[in-house]
């Protein structure tokens, strides 16, 4: 169990996390480290016939079966002092277990489809009825490639951690309710009901992505996890997110995803 150190996270960054549910740590590890990690992944993909220099072989949008790579020492660089300090800071002094690895490989190859705001796939991976502050945990995305707008970034509903927390305070679930039931409960919220309902793509982008909508004093906006290689994005465990429905860019997006829970990892982790 890690004993939290005095956090080097600036107060504005902590306030941003508390308000919006996420922060981006620039250059948490070096671009050289990120490139070395990508080399390992491409080496594994080559064994499955996916050639980094031949886009005609990029026929699978989300290659999988790469979890055996997690223990490769090249990925240890993700757990830099900047990454650990950021996690310490947003967990507000709670003890947490440093993970054995930095999680699952989330690869997204170009699909050629037009980008839009997804109406499905929205979820969270923590306890839906967990604490708002200090959080019960965080999701860590270690970005191994540059990710520009509309180029495969994970979608998040910025500010939604506060909405989720308030919803379940006002609408407590039945004892033993499972994740699917909790997601259905959330869909009764007017804003989320609209977000989860398919409609005109342009109108959805204009409403949910291009402007902030204040709901009960909470600023909500669908945002993309854009980043540079070596950045780490830390998200509140109650933040709603969804994978991109399309990636119209030209380069694949590589990241590692890790859920950090307060308490021993074996009590919570499914990885």
Secondary structure, 3 states (H helix, E strand, C coil): CECCCCCCCCHHHHHHHHHHCEEEECCCCCHHHHHHHHHHHHHHHHCCCCCCCCHHHCCCCCCCCCHHHCCCHHHHHHCCHHHHHHHHHHCCCCCECCCCCCCEEEEECCCCCCCCCCCCCCECCCCCCCCCCCCCEEEEEEECCCECCCCCCCEEEECHHHHHHHHHHHCCCCCCCCHHHHHHHHCCCHHHHHHCCCCCHHHHHHHHHCCCEEECCEEEEEEECCECCCCEEEEECCCCEECCCCCCCCCCEEEEEEEEEEECHHHCCCC
